[in-house]
Amino acid sequence: MPATSRKQRRLMGMAYAYKKGKRRLTDFPPSVRDEIKKIASSMTLKQLRDFAKTPEKKLPVKKRRKK
């Protein structure tokens, strides 16, 4: 499943790096550490990779909410 926004893609990229062991939680901003830990434990490496590898070129920075 591809990411729907640049923010989502970047967050999934951080969770992917954490789960693979390339980064530690202390490498990330304190505001997203809990979210990264939660995402990494609830998703597989393949799922995280699919989100993280989405090309950013055509993605919006932030997805708009439906009214």
CHARMM internal coordinates of N, CA and C (Angstrom, degrees):
IC EDIT
DIST 1 N 1 CA 1.4502
DIST 1 CA 1 C 1.5271
ANGL 1 N 1 CA 1 C 108.26
DIST 1 C 2 N 1.3070
ANGL 1 CA 1 C 2 N 117.98
DIHE 1 N 1 CA 1 C 2 N 123.77
DIST 2 N 2 CA 1.4603
ANGL 1 C 2 N 2 CA 119.71
DIHE 1 CA 1 C 2 N 2 CA -179.73
DIST 2 CA 2 C 1.5279
ANGL 2 N 2 CA 2 C 112.40
DIHE 1 C 2 N 2 CA 2 C -78.09
DIST 2 C 3 N 1.3207
ANGL 2 CA 2 C 3 N 115.01
DIHE 2 N 2 CA 2 C 3 N 156.06
DIST 3 N 3 CA 1.4608
ANGL 2 C 3 N 3 CA 120.85
DIHE 2 CA 2 C 3 N 3 CA 178.17
DIST 3 CA 3 C 1.5255
ANGL 3 N 3 CA 3 C 109.90
DIHE 2 C 3 N 3 CA 3 C -68.17
DIST 3 C 4 N 1.3292
ANGL 3 CA 3 C 4 N 117.23
DIHE 3 N 3 CA 3 C 4 N 152.96
DIST 4 N 4 CA 1.4609
ANGL 3 C 4 N 4 CA 121.35
DIHE 3 CA 3 C 4 N 4 CA -178.96
DIST 4 CA 4 C 1.5233
ANGL 4 N 4 CA 4 C 112.88
DIHE 3 C 4 N 4 CA 4 C -103.74
DIST 4 C 5 N 1.3364
ANGL 4 CA 4 C 5 N 117.71
DIHE 4 N 4 CA 4 C 5 N -6.91
DIST 5 N 5 CA 1.4592
ANGL 4 C 5 N 5 CA 120.89
DIHE 4 CA 4 C 5 N 5 CA 176.98
DIST 5 CA 5 C 1.5287
ANGL 5 N 5 CA 5 C 109.23
DIHE 4 C 5 N 5 CA 5 C -154.47
DIST 5 C 6 N 1.3246
ANGL 5 CA 5 C 6 N 115.52
DIHE 5 N 5 CA 5 C 6 N 163.60
DIST 6 N 6 CA 1.4682
ANGL 5 C 6 N 6 CA 119.87
DIHE 5 CA 5 C 6 N 6 CA 179.18
DIST 6 CA 6 C 1.5227
ANGL 6 N 6 CA 6 C 111.40
DIHE 5 C 6 N 6 CA 6 C -65.62
DIST 6 C 7 N 1.3166
ANGL 6 CA 6 C 7 N 116.46
DIHE 6 N 6 CA 6 C 7 N -37.73
DIST 7 N 7 CA 1.4654
ANGL 6 C 7 N 7 CA 119.88
DIHE 6 CA 6 C 7 N 7 CA 179.16
DIST 7 CA 7 C 1.5230
ANGL 7 N 7 CA 7 C 111.01
DIHE 6 C 7 N 7 CA 7 C -62.62
DIST 7 C 8 N 1.3319
ANGL 7 CA 7 C 8 N 116.35
DIHE 7 N 7 CA 7 C 8 N -42.77
DIST 8 N 8 CA 1.4577
ANGL 7 C 8 N 8 CA 120.36
DIHE 7 CA 7 C 8 N 8 CA 179.25
DIST 8 CA 8 C 1.5279
ANGL 8 N 8 CA 8 C 110.26
DIHE 7 C 8 N 8 CA 8 C -65.02
DIST 8 C 9 N 1.3265
ANGL 8 CA 8 C 9 N 117.35
DIHE 8 N 8 CA 8 C 9 N -43.05
DIST 9 N 9 CA 1.4496
ANGL 8 C 9 N 9 CA 121.33
DIHE 8 CA 8 C 9 N 9 CA -179.58
DIST 9 CA 9 C 1.5250
ANGL 9 N 9 CA 9 C 111.43
DIHE 8 C 9 N 9 CA 9 C -61.89
DIST 9 C 10 N 1.3140
ANGL 9 CA 9 C 10 N 116.50
DIHE 9 N 9 CA 9 C 10 N -41.76
DIST 10 N 10 CA 1.4685
ANGL 9 C 10 N 10 CA 120.62
DIHE 9 CA 9 C 10 N 10 CA -179.96
DIST 10 CA 10 C 1.5279
ANGL 10 N 10 CA 10 C 111.67
DIHE 9 C 10 N 10 CA 10 C -68.02
DIST 10 C 11 N 1.3230
ANGL 10 CA 10 C 11 N 117.13
DIHE 10 N 10 CA 10 C 11 N -40.51
DIST 11 N 11 CA 1.4644
ANGL 10 C 11 N 11 CA 120.64
DIHE 10 CA 10 C 11 N 11 CA 177.91
DIST 11 CA 11 C 1.5264
ANGL 11 N 11 CA 11 C 110.33
DIHE 10 C 11 N 11 CA 11 C -63.57
DIST 11 C 12 N 1.3212
ANGL 11 CA 11 C 12 N 116.86
DIHE 11 N 11 CA 11 C 12 N -42.94
DIST 12 N 12 CA 1.4673
ANGL 11 C 12 N 12 CA 120.54
DIHE 11 CA 11 C 12 N 12 CA 178.25
DIST 12 CA 12 C 1.5237
ANGL 12 N 12 CA 12 C 110.83
DIHE 11 C 12 N 12 CA 12 C -66.20
DIST 12 C 13 N 1.3261
ANGL 12 CA 12 C 13 N 117.06
DIHE 12 N 12 CA 12 C 13 N -34.04
DIST 13 N 13 CA 1.4600
ANGL 12 C 13 N 13 CA 120.59
DIHE 12 CA 12 C 13 N 13 CA 175.98
DIST 13 CA 13 C 1.5199
ANGL 13 N 13 CA 13 C 111.60
DIHE 12 C 13 N 13 CA 13 C -63.79
DIST 13 C 14 N 1.3242
ANGL 13 CA 13 C 14 N 116.42
DIHE 13 N 13 CA 13 C 14 N -39.09
DIST 14 N 14 CA 1.4642
ANGL 13 C 14 N 14 CA 120.34
DIHE 13 CA 13 C 14 N 14 CA 177.27
DIST 14 CA 14 C 1.5265
ANGL 14 N 14 CA 14 C 110.58
DIHE 13 C 14 N 14 CA 14 C -66.26
DIST 14 C 15 N 1.3331
ANGL 14 CA 14 C 15 N 116.34
DIHE 14 N 14 CA 14 C 15 N -43.64
DIST 15 N 15 CA 1.4693
ANGL 14 C 15 N 15 CA 120.54
DIHE 14 CA 14 C 15 N 15 CA 179.04
DIST 15 CA 15 C 1.5268
ANGL 15 N 15 CA 15 C 110.74
DIHE 14 C 15 N 15 CA 15 C -64.41
DIST 15 C 16 N 1.3192
ANGL 15 CA 15 C 16 N 117.09
DIHE 15 N 15 CA 15 C 16 N -37.36
DIST 16 N 16 CA 1.4695
ANGL 15 C 16 N 16 CA 122.26
DIHE 15 CA 15 C 16 N 16 CA 178.58
DIST 16 CA 16 C 1.5340
ANGL 16 N 16 CA 16 C 110.30
DIHE 15 C 16 N 16 CA 16 C -64.19
DIST 16 C 17 N 1.3270
ANGL 16 CA 16 C 17 N 116.82
DIHE 16 N 16 CA 16 C 17 N -46.18
DIST 17 N 17 CA 1.4666
ANGL 16 C 17 N 17 CA 120.79
DIHE 16 CA 16 C 17 N 17 CA 179.12
DIST 17 CA 17 C 1.5263
ANGL 17 N 17 CA 17 C 111.07
DIHE 16 C 17 N 17 CA 17 C -63.34
DIST 17 C 18 N 1.3244
ANGL 17 CA 17 C 18 N 117.05
DIHE 17 N 17 CA 17 C 18 N -39.09
DIST 18 N 18 CA 1.4674
ANGL 17 C 18 N 18 CA 121.51
DIHE 17 CA 17 C 18 N 18 CA 178.24
DIST 18 CA 18 C 1.5242
ANGL 18 N 18 CA 18 C 110.84
DIHE 17 C 18 N 18 CA 18 C -64.98
DIST 18 C 19 N 1.3255
ANGL 18 CA 18 C 19 N 116.89
DIHE 18 N 18 CA 18 C 19 N -46.03
DIST 19 N 19 CA 1.4608
ANGL 18 C 19 N 19 CA 120.58
DIHE 18 CA 18 C 19 N 19 CA -177.19
DIST 19 CA 19 C 1.5309
ANGL 19 N 19 CA 19 C 111.44
DIHE 18 C 19 N 19 CA 19 C -67.08
DIST 19 C 20 N 1.3308
ANGL 19 CA 19 C 20 N 117.85
DIHE 19 N 19 CA 19 C 20 N -34.55
DIST 20 N 20 CA 1.4626
ANGL 19 C 20 N 20 CA 121.28
DIHE 19 CA 19 C 20 N 20 CA 178.55
DIST 20 CA 20 C 1.5283
ANGL 20 N 20 CA 20 C 111.96
DIHE 19 C 20 N 20 CA 20 C -74.46
DIST 20 C 21 N 1.3260
ANGL 20 CA 20 C 21 N 117.19
DIHE 20 N 20 CA 20 C 21 N -16.52
DIST 21 N 21 CA 1.4523
ANGL 20 C 21 N 21 CA 120.95
DIHE 20 CA 20 C 21 N 21 CA 179.58
DIST 21 CA 21 C 1.5175
ANGL 21 N 21 CA 21 C 113.56
DIHE 20 C 21 N 21 CA 21 C 92.73
DIST 21 C 22 N 1.3248
ANGL 21 CA 21 C 22 N 117.20
DIHE 21 N 21 CA 21 C 22 N 9.63
DIST 22 N 22 CA 1.4650
ANGL 21 C 22 N 22 CA 120.81
DIHE 21 CA 21 C 22 N 22 CA 179.68
DIST 22 CA 22 C 1.5239
ANGL 22 N 22 CA 22 C 112.10
DIHE 21 C 22 N 22 CA 22 C -80.70
DIST 22 C 23 N 1.3082
ANGL 22 CA 22 C 23 N 117.24
DIHE 22 N 22 CA 22 C 23 N -21.35
DIST 23 N 23 CA 1.4624
ANGL 22 C 23 N 23 CA 122.66
DIHE 22 CA 22 C 23 N 23 CA 178.89
DIST 23 CA 23 C 1.5207
ANGL 23 N 23 CA 23 C 109.62
DIHE 22 C 23 N 23 CA 23 C -135.25
DIST 23 C 24 N 1.3405
ANGL 23 CA 23 C 24 N 114.87
DIHE 23 N 23 CA 23 C 24 N 153.03
DIST 24 N 24 CA 1.4629
ANGL 23 C 24 N 24 CA 121.24
DIHE 23 CA 23 C 24 N 24 CA 174.38
DIST 24 CA 24 C 1.5236
ANGL 24 N 24 CA 24 C 108.26
DIHE 23 C 24 N 24 CA 24 C -102.66
DIST 24 C 25 N 1.3100
ANGL 24 CA 24 C 25 N 116.74
DIHE 24 N 24 CA 24 C 25 N 161.17
DIST 25 N 25 CA 1.4682
ANGL 24 C 25 N 25 CA 119.90
DIHE 24 CA 24 C 25 N 25 CA 179.51
DIST 25 CA 25 C 1.5232
ANGL 25 N 25 CA 25 C 111.75
DIHE 24 C 25 N 25 CA 25 C -59.45
DIST 25 C 26 N 1.3144
ANGL 25 CA 25 C 26 N 117.06
DIHE 25 N 25 CA 25 C 26 N -32.05
DIST 26 N 26 CA 1.4663
ANGL 25 C 26 N 26 CA 120.13
DIHE 25 CA 25 C 26 N 26 CA -179.20
DIST 26 CA 26 C 1.5261
ANGL 26 N 26 CA 26 C 112.14
DIHE 25 C 26 N 26 CA 26 C -69.80
DIST 26 C 27 N 1.3297
ANGL 26 CA 26 C 27 N 118.08
DIHE 26 N 26 CA 26 C 27 N -12.32
DIST 27 N 27 CA 1.4640
ANGL 26 C 27 N 27 CA 121.45
DIHE 26 CA 26 C 27 N 27 CA 177.29
DIST 27 CA 27 C 1.5276
ANGL 27 N 27 CA 27 C 112.04
DIHE 26 C 27 N 27 CA 27 C -77.30
DIST 27 C 28 N 1.3315
ANGL 27 CA 27 C 28 N 117.00
DIHE 27 N 27 CA 27 C 28 N -14.53
DIST 28 N 28 CA 1.4569
ANGL 27 C 28 N 28 CA 121.64
DIHE 27 CA 27 C 28 N 28 CA -175.94
DIST 28 CA 28 C 1.5173
ANGL 28 N 28 CA 28 C 110.86
DIHE 27 C 28 N 28 CA 28 C -103.59
DIST 28 C 29 N 1.3353
ANGL 28 CA 28 C 29 N 117.27
DIHE 28 N 28 CA 28 C 29 N 158.69
DIST 29 N 29 CA 1.4646
ANGL 28 C 29 N 29 CA 120.23
DIHE 28 CA 28 C 29 N 29 CA 177.15
DIST 29 CA 29 C 1.5329
ANGL 29 N 29 CA 29 C 110.82
DIHE 28 C 29 N 29 CA 29 C -60.49
DIST 29 C 30 N 1.3274
ANGL 29 CA 29 C 30 N 117.23
DIHE 29 N 29 CA 29 C 30 N 142.59
DIST 30 N 30 CA 1.4687
ANGL 29 C 30 N 30 CA 120.66
DIHE 29 CA 29 C 30 N 30 CA -178.64
DIST 30 CA 30 C 1.5289
ANGL 30 N 30 CA 30 C 113.64
DIHE 29 C 30 N 30 CA 30 C -56.98
DIST 30 C 31 N 1.3100
ANGL 30 CA 30 C 31 N 117.12
DIHE 30 N 30 CA 30 C 31 N -27.70
DIST 31 N 31 CA 1.4666
ANGL 30 C 31 N 31 CA 120.19
DIHE 30 CA 30 C 31 N 31 CA -176.85
DIST 31 CA 31 C 1.5254
ANGL 31 N 31 CA 31 C 113.62
DIHE 30 C 31 N 31 CA 31 C -69.25
DIST 31 C 32 N 1.3390
ANGL 31 CA 31 C 32 N 118.19
DIHE 31 N 31 CA 31 C 32 N -19.44
DIST 32 N 32 CA 1.4712
ANGL 31 C 32 N 32 CA 120.18
DIHE 31 CA 31 C 32 N 32 CA -177.99
DIST 32 CA 32 C 1.5252
ANGL 32 N 32 CA 32 C 113.61
DIHE 31 C 32 N 32 CA 32 C -115.78
DIST 32 C 33 N 1.3058
ANGL 32 CA 32 C 33 N 118.38
DIHE 32 N 32 CA 32 C 33 N 0.51
DIST 33 N 33 CA 1.4760
ANGL 32 C 33 N 33 CA 121.09
DIHE 32 CA 32 C 33 N 33 CA -175.61
DIST 33 CA 33 C 1.5218
ANGL 33 N 33 CA 33 C 113.10
DIHE 32 C 33 N 33 CA 33 C -60.60
DIST 33 C 34 N 1.3184
ANGL 33 CA 33 C 34 N 116.97
DIHE 33 N 33 CA 33 C 34 N -46.31
DIST 34 N 34 CA 1.4716
ANGL 33 C 34 N 34 CA 119.81
DIHE 33 CA 33 C 34 N 34 CA -179.61
DIST 34 CA 34 C 1.5239
ANGL 34 N 34 CA 34 C 111.08
DIHE 33 C 34 N 34 CA 34 C -63.68
DIST 34 C 35 N 1.3266
ANGL 34 CA 34 C 35 N 115.81
DIHE 34 N 34 CA 34 C 35 N -40.77
DIST 35 N 35 CA 1.4646
ANGL 34 C 35 N 35 CA 120.27
DIHE 34 CA 34 C 35 N 35 CA 179.98
DIST 35 CA 35 C 1.5312
ANGL 35 N 35 CA 35 C 110.86
DIHE 34 C 35 N 35 CA 35 C -65.35
DIST 35 C 36 N 1.3209
ANGL 35 CA 35 C 36 N 117.44
DIHE 35 N 35 CA 35 C 36 N -41.69
DIST 36 N 36 CA 1.4661
ANGL 35 C 36 N 36 CA 121.58
DIHE 35 CA 35 C 36 N 36 CA 178.81
DIST 36 CA 36 C 1.5212
ANGL 36 N 36 CA 36 C 110.43
DIHE 35 C 36 N 36 CA 36 C -62.55
DIST 36 C 37 N 1.3192
ANGL 36 CA 36 C 37 N 116.58
DIHE 36 N 36 CA 36 C 37 N -44.97
DIST 37 N 37 CA 1.4645
ANGL 36 C 37 N 37 CA 120.92
DIHE 36 CA 36 C 37 N 37 CA 179.63
DIST 37 CA 37 C 1.5257
ANGL 37 N 37 CA 37 C 110.90
DIHE 36 C 37 N 37 CA 37 C -61.87
DIST 37 C 38 N 1.3235
ANGL 37 CA 37 C 38 N 116.83
DIHE 37 N 37 CA 37 C 38 N -42.36
DIST 38 N 38 CA 1.4642
ANGL 37 C 38 N 38 CA 122.28
DIHE 37 CA 37 C 38 N 38 CA 179.84
DIST 38 CA 38 C 1.5361
ANGL 38 N 38 CA 38 C 110.76
DIHE 37 C 38 N 38 CA 38 C -65.07
DIST 38 C 39 N 1.3235
ANGL 38 CA 38 C 39 N 116.76
DIHE 38 N 38 CA 38 C 39 N -45.64
DIST 39 N 39 CA 1.4659
ANGL 38 C 39 N 39 CA 121.08
DIHE 38 CA 38 C 39 N 39 CA -179.64
DIST 39 CA 39 C 1.5216
ANGL 39 N 39 CA 39 C 110.73
DIHE 38 C 39 N 39 CA 39 C -64.61
DIST 39 C 40 N 1.3255
ANGL 39 CA 39 C 40 N 117.05
DIHE 39 N 39 CA 39 C 40 N -45.42
DIST 40 N 40 CA 1.4647
ANGL 39 C 40 N 40 CA 121.34
DIHE 39 CA 39 C 40 N 40 CA -177.60
DIST 40 CA 40 C 1.5250
ANGL 40 N 40 CA 40 C 111.85
DIHE 39 C 40 N 40 CA 40 C -62.57
DIST 40 C 41 N 1.3178
ANGL 40 CA 40 C 41 N 117.16
DIHE 40 N 40 CA 40 C 41 N -34.20
DIST 41 N 41 CA 1.4638
ANGL 40 C 41 N 41 CA 119.14
DIHE 40 CA 40 C 41 N 41 CA -179.10
DIST 41 CA 41 C 1.5315
ANGL 41 N 41 CA 41 C 112.61
DIHE 40 C 41 N 41 CA 41 C -80.36
DIST 41 C 42 N 1.3201
ANGL 41 CA 41 C 42 N 117.31
DIHE 41 N 41 CA 41 C 42 N -21.88
DIST 42 N 42 CA 1.4632
ANGL 41 C 42 N 42 CA 119.71
DIHE 41 CA 41 C 42 N 42 CA -176.32
DIST 42 CA 42 C 1.5302
ANGL 42 N 42 CA 42 C 114.24
DIHE 41 C 42 N 42 CA 42 C -97.66
DIST 42 C 43 N 1.3355
ANGL 42 CA 42 C 43 N 118.01
DIHE 42 N 42 CA 42 C 43 N -9.18
DIST 43 N 43 CA 1.4658
ANGL 42 C 43 N 43 CA 120.89
DIHE 42 CA 42 C 43 N 43 CA -177.85
DIST 43 CA 43 C 1.5231
ANGL 43 N 43 CA 43 C 110.85
DIHE 42 C 43 N 43 CA 43 C -123.18
DIST 43 C 44 N 1.3245
ANGL 43 CA 43 C 44 N 116.16
DIHE 43 N 43 CA 43 C 44 N 154.83
DIST 44 N 44 CA 1.4636
ANGL 43 C 44 N 44 CA 120.76
DIHE 43 CA 43 C 44 N 44 CA 177.14
DIST 44 CA 44 C 1.5260
ANGL 44 N 44 CA 44 C 109.49
DIHE 43 C 44 N 44 CA 44 C -82.38
DIST 44 C 45 N 1.3309
ANGL 44 CA 44 C 45 N 116.14
DIHE 44 N 44 CA 44 C 45 N 165.28
DIST 45 N 45 CA 1.4633
ANGL 44 C 45 N 45 CA 120.39
DIHE 44 CA 44 C 45 N 45 CA 177.10
DIST 45 CA 45 C 1.5255
ANGL 45 N 45 CA 45 C 111.25
DIHE 44 C 45 N 45 CA 45 C -60.05
DIST 45 C 46 N 1.3200
ANGL 45 CA 45 C 46 N 116.90
DIHE 45 N 45 CA 45 C 46 N -39.28
DIST 46 N 46 CA 1.4662
ANGL 45 C 46 N 46 CA 120.38
DIHE 45 CA 45 C 46 N 46 CA -179.46
DIST 46 CA 46 C 1.5285
ANGL 46 N 46 CA 46 C 111.07
DIHE 45 C 46 N 46 CA 46 C -64.49
DIST 46 C 47 N 1.3134
ANGL 46 CA 46 C 47 N 117.41
DIHE 46 N 46 CA 46 C 47 N -42.50
DIST 47 N 47 CA 1.4660
ANGL 46 C 47 N 47 CA 120.70
DIHE 46 CA 46 C 47 N 47 CA 178.46
DIST 47 CA 47 C 1.5264
ANGL 47 N 47 CA 47 C 110.56
DIHE 46 C 47 N 47 CA 47 C -62.74
DIST 47 C 48 N 1.3268
ANGL 47 CA 47 C 48 N 116.27
DIHE 47 N 47 CA 47 C 48 N -45.55
DIST 48 N 48 CA 1.4592
ANGL 47 C 48 N 48 CA 120.30
DIHE 47 CA 47 C 48 N 48 CA 179.38
DIST 48 CA 48 C 1.5207
ANGL 48 N 48 CA 48 C 111.03
DIHE 47 C 48 N 48 CA 48 C -63.31
DIST 48 C 49 N 1.3276
ANGL 48 CA 48 C 49 N 116.75
DIHE 48 N 48 CA 48 C 49 N -41.70
DIST 49 N 49 CA 1.4644
ANGL 48 C 49 N 49 CA 120.96
DIHE 48 CA 48 C 49 N 49 CA 179.55
DIST 49 CA 49 C 1.5285
ANGL 49 N 49 CA 49 C 110.71
DIHE 48 C 49 N 49 CA 49 C -62.76
DIST 49 C 50 N 1.3249
ANGL 49 CA 49 C 50 N 117.52
DIHE 49 N 49 CA 49 C 50 N -41.51
DIST 50 N 50 CA 1.4651
ANGL 49 C 50 N 50 CA 120.82
DIHE 49 CA 49 C 50 N 50 CA 179.10
DIST 50 CA 50 C 1.5279
ANGL 50 N 50 CA 50 C 111.52
DIHE 49 C 50 N 50 CA 50 C -59.92
DIST 50 C 51 N 1.3218
ANGL 50 CA 50 C 51 N 117.20
DIHE 50 N 50 CA 50 C 51 N -42.36
DIST 51 N 51 CA 1.4621
ANGL 50 C 51 N 51 CA 120.57
DIHE 50 CA 50 C 51 N 51 CA 177.00
DIST 51 CA 51 C 1.5301
ANGL 51 N 51 CA 51 C 110.84
DIHE 50 C 51 N 51 CA 51 C -68.25
DIST 51 C 52 N 1.3203
ANGL 51 CA 51 C 52 N 116.70
DIHE 51 N 51 CA 51 C 52 N -45.09
DIST 52 N 52 CA 1.4614
ANGL 51 C 52 N 52 CA 121.37
DIHE 51 CA 51 C 52 N 52 CA -174.22
DIST 52 CA 52 C 1.5231
ANGL 52 N 52 CA 52 C 112.92
DIHE 51 C 52 N 52 CA 52 C -69.37
DIST 52 C 53 N 1.3077
ANGL 52 CA 52 C 53 N 118.00
DIHE 52 N 52 CA 52 C 53 N -28.40
DIST 53 N 53 CA 1.4640
ANGL 52 C 53 N 53 CA 121.39
DIHE 52 CA 52 C 53 N 53 CA -177.11
DIST 53 CA 53 C 1.5300
ANGL 53 N 53 CA 53 C 113.22
DIHE 52 C 53 N 53 CA 53 C -88.39
DIST 53 C 54 N 1.3232
ANGL 53 CA 53 C 54 N 118.35
DIHE 53 N 53 CA 53 C 54 N 4.18
DIST 54 N 54 CA 1.4592
ANGL 53 C 54 N 54 CA 121.45
DIHE 53 CA 53 C 54 N 54 CA 177.70
DIST 54 CA 54 C 1.5291
ANGL 54 N 54 CA 54 C 109.12
DIHE 53 C 54 N 54 CA 54 C -65.10
DIST 54 C 55 N 1.3374
ANGL 54 CA 54 C 55 N 118.44
DIHE 54 N 54 CA 54 C 55 N 128.11
DIST 55 N 55 CA 1.4691
ANGL 54 C 55 N 55 CA 120.07
DIHE 54 CA 54 C 55 N 55 CA 177.31
DIST 55 CA 55 C 1.5320
ANGL 55 N 55 CA 55 C 110.78
DIHE 54 C 55 N 55 CA 55 C -62.59
DIST 55 C 56 N 1.3226
ANGL 55 CA 55 C 56 N 116.92
DIHE 55 N 55 CA 55 C 56 N 136.05
DIST 56 N 56 CA 1.4694
ANGL 55 C 56 N 56 CA 121.43
DIHE 55 CA 55 C 56 N 56 CA -176.32
DIST 56 CA 56 C 1.5182
ANGL 56 N 56 CA 56 C 113.65
DIHE 55 C 56 N 56 CA 56 C -84.00
DIST 56 C 57 N 1.2976
ANGL 56 CA 56 C 57 N 117.52
DIHE 56 N 56 CA 56 C 57 N -15.04
DIST 57 N 57 CA 1.4597
ANGL 56 C 57 N 57 CA 120.95
DIHE 56 CA 56 C 57 N 57 CA -169.71
DIST 57 CA 57 C 1.5299
ANGL 57 N 57 CA 57 C 114.08
DIHE 56 C 57 N 57 CA 57 C -51.81
DIST 57 C 58 N 1.3097
ANGL 57 CA 57 C 58 N 118.16
DIHE 57 N 57 CA 57 C 58 N -46.38
DIST 58 N 58 CA 1.4691
ANGL 57 C 58 N 58 CA 120.65
DIHE 57 CA 57 C 58 N 58 CA -175.86
DIST 58 CA 58 C 1.5290
ANGL 58 N 58 CA 58 C 113.64
DIHE 57 C 58 N 58 CA 58 C -100.13
DIST 58 C 59 N 1.3151
ANGL 58 CA 58 C 59 N 117.50
DIHE 58 N 58 CA 58 C 59 N 4.28
DIST 59 N 59 CA 1.4656
ANGL 58 C 59 N 59 CA 120.42
DIHE 58 CA 58 C 59 N 59 CA -178.52
DIST 59 CA 59 C 1.5235
ANGL 59 N 59 CA 59 C 111.18
DIHE 58 C 59 N 59 CA 59 C -83.09
DIST 59 C 60 N 1.3326
ANGL 59 CA 59 C 60 N 117.59
DIHE 59 N 59 CA 59 C 60 N 142.81
DIST 60 N 60 CA 1.4614
ANGL 59 C 60 N 60 CA 119.66
DIHE 59 CA 59 C 60 N 60 CA 172.30
DIST 60 CA 60 C 1.5288
ANGL 60 N 60 CA 60 C 109.39
DIHE 59 C 60 N 60 CA 60 C -73.00
DIST 60 C 61 N 1.3278
ANGL 60 CA 60 C 61 N 116.37
DIHE 60 N 60 CA 60 C 61 N 156.66
DIST 61 N 61 CA 1.4600
ANGL 60 C 61 N 61 CA 120.07
DIHE 60 CA 60 C 61 N 61 CA 178.83
DIST 61 CA 61 C 1.5216
ANGL 61 N 61 CA 61 C 109.85
DIHE 60 C 61 N 61 CA 61 C -63.54
DIST 61 C 62 N 1.3118
ANGL 61 CA 61 C 62 N 115.88
DIHE 61 N 61 CA 61 C 62 N -44.40
DIST 62 N 62 CA 1.4596
ANGL 61 C 62 N 62 CA 121.84
DIHE 61 CA 61 C 62 N 62 CA -179.24
DIST 62 CA 62 C 1.5212
ANGL 62 N 62 CA 62 C 107.90
DIHE 61 C 62 N 62 CA 62 C -139.02
DIST 62 C 63 N 1.3055
ANGL 62 CA 62 C 63 N 116.91
DIHE 62 N 62 CA 62 C 63 N 135.55
DIST 63 N 63 CA 1.4561
ANGL 62 C 63 N 63 CA 120.60
DIHE 62 CA 62 C 63 N 63 CA -179.79
DIST 63 CA 63 C 1.5198
ANGL 63 N 63 CA 63 C 109.80
DIHE 62 C 63 N 63 CA 63 C -76.59
DIST 63 C 64 N 1.3090
ANGL 63 CA 63 C 64 N 115.69
DIHE 63 N 63 CA 63 C 64 N 134.99
DIST 64 N 64 CA 1.4633
ANGL 63 C 64 N 64 CA 120.54
DIHE 63 CA 63 C 64 N 64 CA 178.82
DIST 64 CA 64 C 1.5157
ANGL 64 N 64 CA 64 C 110.40
DIHE 63 C 64 N 64 CA 64 C -77.73
DIST 64 C 65 N 1.3108
ANGL 64 CA 64 C 65 N 115.35
DIHE 64 N 64 CA 64 C 65 N 145.31
DIST 65 N 65 CA 1.4650
ANGL 64 C 65 N 65 CA 120.87
DIHE 64 CA 64 C 65 N 65 CA 176.95
DIST 65 CA 65 C 1.5152
ANGL 65 N 65 CA 65 C 109.46
DIHE 64 C 65 N 65 CA 65 C -79.48
DIST 65 C 66 N 1.3205
ANGL 65 CA 65 C 66 N 115.26
DIHE 65 N 65 CA 65 C 66 N 147.04
DIST 66 N 66 CA 1.4613
ANGL 65 C 66 N 66 CA 119.77
DIHE 65 CA 65 C 66 N 66 CA 174.98
DIST 66 CA 66 C 1.5147
ANGL 66 N 66 CA 66 C 108.88
DIHE 65 C 66 N 66 CA 66 C -80.25
DIST 66 C 67 N 1.3048
ANGL 66 CA 66 C 67 N 116.04
DIHE 66 N 66 CA 66 C 67 N 141.95
DIST 67 N 67 CA 1.4711
ANGL 66 C 67 N 67 CA 120.68
DIHE 66 CA 66 C 67 N 67 CA -179.49
DIST 67 CA 67 C 1.4891
ANGL 67 N 67 CA 67 C 111.49
DIHE 66 C 67 N 67 CA 67 C -88.00
END
COOR INIT
IC SEED 1 N 1 CA 1 C
IC BUILD
